[in-house]
Amino acid sequence: MSILFNSDKWVEYRCSQCGAISRRHEGTGKPSPGNCPRKNPLRNGAPRPHTWVVNRKY
């Protein structure tokens, strides 16, 4: 098992725009940006990424 996963603590991230939730172990950092369906696309039509913020720690 990796050193990153020795902790039983979890962090729940939520997208501040669309409300998507991602749960990760404490030491792994924020999730990958992904595509947020609620943000307006860029001029070239490419989707914008999620804006992850910490929702809770447990």
C-alpha positions, -999 to 999 in steps of 0.1 A, spaced: 0 0 0 12 35 -8 22 60 18 -5 83 4 -33 59 14 -22 50 49 -46 76 63 -82 68 68 -92 105 64 -112 116 33 -118 149 17 -150 157 -2 -146 181 -31 -175 199 -47 -176 219 -80 -187 254 -71 -206 258 -104 -225 225 -109 -223 208 -76 -205 176 -87 -189 157 -58 -156 138 -57 -143 120 -26 -105 114 -23 -80 104 3 -65 133 23 -30 132 8 -39 129 -29 -49 165 -37 -77 178 -58 -94 157 -85 -87 161 -122 -106 192 -137 -130 173 -160 -157 192 -179 -183 213 -161 -216 213 -179 -229 245 -163 -201 268 -173 -203 285 -207 -179 270 -233 -149 289 -246 -151 308 -279 -137 278 -298 -164 256 -283 -142 238 -258 -158 231 -224 -145 248 -192 -132 227 -163 -148 222 -129 -138 245 -100 -131 222 -71 -135 235 -35 -133 215 -2 -168 207 9 -159 187 41 -133 165 57 -140 133 75 
